[in-house]
Amino acid sequence: MFWPMLAIALAFCGIAVLGVLAAKVLVEVRRLARQVSESSVRITRAAEDLERAATPLAGHAAHTFRQD
């Protein structure tokens, strides 16, 4: 009777460990998703800034090219 009880106890402990690890993975996945979202917003903002900065330069370059 000892061995079946030990097997059940070890199985329960194994499932508990897997549950704790799954919770940790869930927390890390949520944190990673937040970071990806934040990075996406920053990249979009940087692309808009780059586009605003490049527009006058492109117009100036086109004007200079026509003069030559």
Phi and psi in degrees as a GROMACS rama.xvg file:
@    title "Ramachandran Plot"
@    xaxis  label "Phi"
@    yaxis  label "Psi"
@TYPE xy
-66.3329  -44.81  PHE-2
-65.7646  -43.4826  TRP-3
-62.6098  -38.6718  PRO-4
-66.1395  -39.884  MET-5
-63.6145  -42.5391  LEU-6
-62.1842  -41.2418  ALA-7
-66.1811  -42.0424  ILE-8
-63.7777  -43.3385  ALA-9
-66.2612  -38.1048  LEU-10
-63.5483  -42.3539  ALA-11
-62.2962  -43.7639  PHE-12
-62.4989  -40.6227  CYS-13
-62.4028  -42.9552  GLY-14
-66.6991  -37.6951  ILE-15
-63.916  -42.9224  ALA-16
-62.6489  -43.9261  VAL-17
-61.9892  -36.8458  LEU-18
-64.9273  -42.4958  GLY-19
-64.1785  -43.719  VAL-20
-64.7057  -38.1275  LEU-21
-63.7775  -38.765  ALA-22
-64.7926  -41.1485  ALA-23
-63.9464  -41.4349  LYS-24
-62.9677  -41.6594  VAL-25
-60.2851  -44.1103  LEU-26
-62.8021  -43.9997  VAL-27
-67.8757  -36.8686  GLU-28
-64.9101  -41.4065  VAL-29
-63.9472  -40.9142  ARG-30
-64.5409  -42.2275  ARG-31
-63.8234  -40.3231  LEU-32
-62.9115  -39.5609  ALA-33
-63.28  -42.1297  ARG-34
-66.3656  -39.6793  GLN-35
-64.8189  -41.5857  VAL-36
-63.3263  -44.4747  SER-37
-63.458  -41.0593  GLU-38
-65.8688  -37.7233  SER-39
-62.8276  -41.9831  SER-40
-63.6968  -42.8211  VAL-41
-63.7677  -41.3061  ARG-42
-64.7358  -41.7661  ILE-43
-62.7773  -43.7464  THR-44
-62.9299  -42.384  ARG-45
-65.8538  -37.9873  ALA-46
-65.1675  -39.8564  ALA-47
-65.2946  -41.6103  GLU-48
-62.634  -41.8656  ASP-49
-63.8677  -41.6462  LEU-50
-64.1691  -42.5714  GLU-51
-63.8143  -38.067  ARG-52
-73.5146  -31.1826  ALA-53
-81.5787  -23.7124  ALA-54
-60.2566  -50.6992  THR-55
-64.2833  -35.4109  PRO-56
-65.929  -39.6156  LEU-57
-65.7576  -40.6793  ALA-58
-64.2346  -41.042  GLY-59
-64.9546  -42.1645  HIS-60
-65.213  -39.6058  ALA-61
-66.1869  -39.108  ALA-62
-66.1724  -42.5089  HIS-63
-65.4274  -38.9156  THR-64
-65.7186  -37.5764  PHE-65
-68.4331  -29.2743  ARG-66
-72.3204  -26.8153  GLN-67
